[in-house]
Amino acid sequence: MPGYAYLLVVAAMVVTAVVMMVAGRRKRAKEGTYNGEALGFVGGVLNALFIVVLAFYTVITWTEADTTEQHAEAEAASLVEIYWQVAKSPQPERDQVRALVKEYTTEVVDREWAMLDERKADEKADDLLVALRAEIGNLPSESDTDLAVRDQALQNVRTAADQRRARIEQATGSSALLTLLLWGTIIGGFTMVAFPLLVGFSADLRHVLSLVFLAGILAFTVYFAVELDQPFHGLIKVEPDSFRNALAEFNRIP
């Protein structure tokens, strides 16, 4: 966990402790001069809403990160299939197709993946995929075997293009629902700590410690929620391992 995350958690706990001891409504809380049952009901509703929002946000972001990884795996697998399929094609055409497959895969690993974190796509990678498709279309088709190889390779390059398009859309697109849920999580976490302070909370040591601990947990929860919104450098970041494995496999294919 990075240093700013520890700072966020500690700051939330310290601020909560200071507010409780300095500005808390100690007398009112001790004397019970507020409607405890009604406020307890309100607090319970707020707590339930926060949990629901957090659960929806976590599930959606985790699912989207997993979907991005699945697109990458399918794309890399299609590239490996192309590399295999042209193994018996004439050498000039075979070498050109394989060179483009390797160059595209390397471009994704070395350059495009970092650009996805900035919600950008690599135009060079797109051009390489177009060139690969054109080169496969130029493969010999004199015999039924040649025609089958070309058609299968074209099908795989179309699959790779479709998976890449879906991967780019996942990385560069924005979701109003996710943004709303993220802000709901942040506001909800703040409310869970602020509500007891606003309605009155005893400054007894056990109460201070319990709310300080809650503030720390909620601060980490908010940090975790923000990290989930960054699938290419956060806690659950998606790595281009599928493409790295594909590059390694290219070197083993005769």
C-alpha positions in Angstrom: 0.0 0.0 0.0 1.5 3.4 -1.0 2.5 6.0 1.5 -0.4 8.4 0.8 -2.9 5.6 1.7 -1.3 5.2 5.1 -1.5 9.0 5.5 -5.1 9.0 4.5 -6.0 6.3 7.1 -3.9 8.0 9.9 -5.3 11.4 9.1 -8.9 10.2 9.3 -8.3 8.6 12.6 -6.5 11.6 14.1 -9.1 14.1 12.9 -11.9 11.9 14.3 -10.2 11.7 17.7 -9.6 15.4 17.8 -13.2 16.3 16.9 -14.6 13.9 19.4 -12.5 15.2 22.3 -12.7 18.9 21.4 -15.9 19.6 19.6 -18.1 16.6 20.4 -21.4 17.1 22.1 -20.4 15.2 25.2 -23.0 16.7 27.6 -25.9 16.1 25.3 -24.9 12.6 24.6 -24.4 11.7 28.2 -27.7 13.2 29.3 -29.6 11.5 26.5 -31.3 14.8 25.4 -31.9 13.5 21.9 -34.1 10.8 20.4 -31.8 7.9 20.4 -34.2 5.4 18.7 -35.0 7.7 15.8 -31.3 8.6 15.2 -30.4 5.0 15.6 -32.8 4.1 12.8 -31.5 6.9 10.6 -27.9 5.7 11.2 -28.9 2.1 10.4 -30.5 3.2 7.1 -27.4 5.2 6.1 -25.2 2.2 7.0 -27.2 -0.1 4.8 -27.1 2.3 1.9 -23.4 2.6 2.2 -22.9 -1.1 2.2 -25.1 -1.6 -0.8 -23.4 1.1 -2.8 -19.9 -0.2 -1.9 -20.9 -3.8 -2.8 -22.3 -2.7 -6.2 -19.2 -0.6 -7.0 -16.8 -3.4 -6.0 -18.5 -6.1 -8.0 -18.8 -3.9 -11.1 -15.2 -2.7 -11.1 -13.8 -6.1 -10.3 -15.9 -7.7 -13.1 -14.7 -5.0 -15.6 -11.1 -5.7 -14.7 -11.6 -9.4 -15.2 -13.4 -8.8 -18.6 -10.4 -6.7 -19.8 -8.1 -9.6 -18.9 -10.3 -12.0 -20.7 -10.2 -9.9 -23.9 -6.4 -9.7 -23.7 -6.1 -13.5 -23.3 -8.4 -14.1 -26.3 -6.5 -11.6 -28.4 -3.1 -13.1 -27.5 -4.3 -16.6 -28.2 -5.5 -15.5 -31.7 -2.1 -14.1 -32.4 -0.4 -17.4 -31.4 -2.8 -19.3 -33.6 -1.8 -17.1 -36.6 1.9 -17.7 -35.9 1.2 -21.5 -36.0 -1.1 -21.5 -39.0 1.5 -19.9 -41.4 4.2 -22.3 -40.4 4.0 -24.1 -43.8 3.3 -21.1 -45.9 6.1 -20.0 -48.4 9.0 -18.4 -46.5 8.7 -14.8 -47.6 5.0 -14.5 -46.8 5.4 -16.6 -43.6 8.3 -14.5 -42.3 6.4 -11.2 -43.1 3.2 -12.4 -41.3 5.2 -13.6 -38.3 7.3 -10.4 -38.1 4.1 -8.3 -38.0 2.6 -10.6 -35.3 5.7 -10.2 -33.2 5.9 -6.5 -33.7 2.3 -5.9 -32.8 2.5 -8.1 -29.7 5.7 -6.2 -28.6 4.0 -2.9 -29.2 1.1 -3.8 -27.0 3.4 -4.9 -24.2 5.9 -2.1 -24.4 3.8 0.9 -25.3 0.1 0.5 -25.6 -0.5 -1.0 -22.2 1.0 2.0 -20.4 -1.2 4.2 -22.6 -4.3 2.4 -21.5 -3.7 3.7 -18.0 -4.1 7.2 -19.6 -7.3 6.1 -21.4 -5.5 6.2 -24.8 -5.0 3.8 -27.6 -1.8 3.2 -29.6 -2.4 4.2 -33.2 0.8 2.3 -34.3 -0.6 -0.9 -32.8 -3.8 -0.3 -34.8 -1.9 0.2 -38.0 0.2 -2.9 -37.4 -3.0 -5.0 -37.0 -4.4 -3.6 -40.2 -1.1 -4.4 -42.0 -1.2 -7.9 -40.6 -4.7 -8.4 -41.9 -3.7 -7.2 -45.4 -0.6 -9.4 -45.4 -2.6 -12.5 -44.4 -5.0 -11.7 -47.3 -2.0 -11.9 -49.6 -1.1 -15.5 -48.6 -1.1 -18.0 -51.5 -4.5 -19.7 -52.2 -3.6 -22.0 -55.1 -4.5 -25.2 -53.2 -7.3 -26.1 -50.8 -4.7 -26.4 -48.1 -3.4 -22.9 -48.8 -6.9 -21.5 -48.9 -7.8 -23.1 -45.6 -4.7 -21.7 -43.9 -5.5 -18.2 -45.2 -9.1 -18.3 -44.2 -8.3 -19.6 -40.7 -5.6 -17.0 -40.2 -8.0 -14.3 -41.4 -10.6 -15.5 -38.9 -8.0 -15.3 -36.1 -6.9 -11.8 -37.1 -10.6 -10.7 -37.1 -10.9 -12.2 -33.6 -7.8 -10.4 -32.4 -9.1 -7.1 -33.8 -12.5 -7.6 -32.2 -10.9 -8.5 -28.8 -8.6 -5.5 -29.1 -11.5 -3.2 -29.8 -13.4 -4.5 -26.8 -10.2 -4.1 -24.7 -9.7 -0.5 -25.8 -13.4 0.3 -25.1 -13.0 -1.1 -21.6 -9.9 1.0 -20.9 -10.9 4.3 -22.6 -14.7 4.4 -22.0 -16.3 6.0 -19.0 -19.4 4.9 -17.0 -21.7 7.4 -15.4 -22.9 4.6 -13.1 -19.4 3.8 -11.8 -18.7 7.5 -11.2 -21.9 7.8 -9.3 -21.2 4.7 -7.2 -17.6 5.9 -6.5 -18.8 9.3 -5.2 -21.5 7.5 -3.3 -18.9 5.3 -1.6 -16.7 8.4 -0.8 -19.6 10.4 0.6 -21.0 7.4 2.4 -17.7 6.7 4.2 -17.5 10.3 5.4 -21.1 10.2 6.5 -20.6 7.0 8.6 -18.1 9.0 10.8 -19.7 12.4 10.6 -23.2 11.3 11.6 -22.4 10.2 15.2 -20.4 13.3 15.8 -23.2 15.5 14.5 -26.0 13.9 16.6 -23.9 13.6 19.8 -21.3 11.1 20.9 -19.8 10.5 24.4 -16.1 11.2 24.6 -15.5 8.2 26.8 -12.3 6.4 25.8 -14.2 3.3 24.5 -16.4 5.5 22.3 -13.4 7.5 21.0 -11.5 4.3 20.2 -14.4 2.6 18.5 -15.1 5.6 16.2 -11.4 6.2 15.5 -11.1 2.6 14.5 -14.2 2.9 12.3 -12.7 6.1 10.7 -9.5 4.2 9.8 -11.4 1.3 8.3 -13.6 3.6 6.2 -10.6 5.7 5.1 -9.0 2.5 3.8 -12.3 1.5 2.1 -12.5 4.8 0.3 -8.8 4.4 -0.8 -9.5 0.9 -2.0 -12.6 2.1 -4.0 -10.5 4.8 -5.7 -7.9 2.2 -6.6 -10.5 -0.1 -8.1 -11.3 2.7 -10.5 -7.7 2.4 -11.9 -7.5 -1.1 -13.5 -4.1 -0.5 -15.1 -2.2 0.6 -12.1 -4.4 0.0 -9.0 -4.5 -2.8 -6.5 -6.1 -5.2 -9.0 -4.3 -3.8 -12.1 -4.4 -5.9 -15.2 -1.0 -6.9 -16.6 -0.2 -7.7 -20.2 0.9 -11.2 -19.1 -1.0 -12.9 -22.0 1.0 -11.0 -24.6 4.3 -11.6 -22.8 3.4 -15.4 -22.8 2.6 -15.1 -26.5 6.0 -13.6 -27.2 7.7 -16.4 -25.3 5.6 -19.0 -27.3 6.5 -17.4 -30.6 10.2 -18.3 -29.9 9.3 -21.9 -29.4 7.3 -22.4 -32.6 9.4 -23.8 -35.5 
